[in-house]
Amino acid sequence: MTSSSTGTPAVRQDPPEKLSRFHLRITALTFGANFSDGYALGSIGIALTLIGSGMHVDALWSGLIASSVLIGIFVGSITCGWLGDLFGRRLIYMLDFVLIVVASAAQFFVHEPVSLFVLRLLIGFGVGADYALGPTLVAEFVPARFRGGLLASLTVAWTVGYTAAYFIGTWISTIPSDLGWRFLLASGAIPAIVVLILRLGTPESPRWLITKGRIEEARAIVAKYLPGQLDVDAVAATHSTARPGRYRDLFTGRNLRRTVFGTVFYNAQVIPYFAIYTFLPVILLSLGMDADGFASGLLLNVFLLLGGVAGLWAVAKIGRRPLVIWTFGIMAVALAAVALGSHAPVWVVLPPFLIFTFVMSGSSNLDQVYPPELFPTNVRAAGVGLLNGVSRIGSAIGTFLLPITLAGWGISATLLALAAVLVVGMVVSILLAPETAHVSLDDEGVA
């Protein structure tokens, strides 16, 4: 059901919305992929500085290993999102963390770069699969009133993982042994195995079961986990006229507009984020913060955490559309200020950098909120997987190009180029961003 004047889904009157322990549990269990992704990306930069010459990691292998998780996420998100719409959310939601546990632990035993590259590809594949299925499950279980805040909390888990890797890696770097970097990389298996054990018994999404005509199974799950919170008959009636989803549906009708918006929005968010924070020590050095590099880096990581927490409030209180537009604008101005003041004293450059960091961290909460709200149930996992996958290609390209542009253009031009990416995100959001804060996930129309 859509509004004829705007083409956006109409608000559906669902049963009374209550936040239960089950909702919190399914969200907490989905923290795993985001924490693992942040930890994997935060730890590899430090590990590469500790790996001895015996591994023969030259510049080419260093780049490949650093980007391997991103490549794996691209493949895992797109592939497993599609499979999740075909075969269900629950199975892949369990298997992806089996892969993450095994591949993470195996990093301890590598002796040449090829093995490390392959293992990190597999970790990325598992994380990508969970990026497609985890937010989809949360969105399909959680009432609309609480959906934004709980989905946004997933991104905070990424920031916690990244920051944890920064501090643990800094401590491990003081260990004069080849074992340090091995423990650092393999330690990612510890939280992963905890998540895997806790996920045992996770039910299938009743909304997905309804799309497959498995009404009685959906009723049983709703009765056990969501009593009085999901009207199975009403949702089934909505789906009765909807045909099975196909991957090409993401590129037709209303879905095409949302696929285009989601692709541009997500990439405009992550390209500056990953490029700057993968090479944060280099950026700080280029900005003349060599004497205060550790202190500045520590302060920026604190602002990452604070921004992520503040973003939870913003997502809950501000509509998706105004939040994405305004944050893009603020980040573009702040980053341009850093670029134009790149040769100024630290006290001039650091404040706009802190503002950029704080707002970037807060706005990135939308990366987990918007995608599952953009698409109907029959192609939701595929859509979420597509946007996550394509965003990792953008972030990998940005990460690859940043050292090249720094060497060829200098710090000011490089940061201005990243600010231009943010401006593109703002313009596209003004033109295409829908408001999805209170939209029912059971609107299945594919116009």
HUNORUR-V584336 format. One record per run of one state. SS is the DSSP state (H for helix, E for strand, C for the rest). FROM is the first residue (numbers start at 1). TO is the last residue. If there is no record, write none. Layout:
SS/FROM/TO, SS/FROM/TO
//
This chain:
C/1/1, E/2/2, C/3/8, E/9/9, C/10/20, H/21/50, C/51/52, H/53/55, C/56/58, H/59/87, C/88/88, H/89/109, C/110/112, H/113/141, C/142/143, H/144/172, C/173/178, H/179/186, C/187/187, H/188/199, C/200/205, H/206/211, C/212/214, H/215/225, C/226/231, H/232/239, C/240/246, H/247/251, C/252/252, H/253/278, C/279/279, H/280/286, C/287/292, H/293/317, C/318/319, H/320/340, C/341/345, H/346/363, C/364/365, H/366/374, C/375/376, H/377/409, C/410/410, H/411/432, C/433/447
//
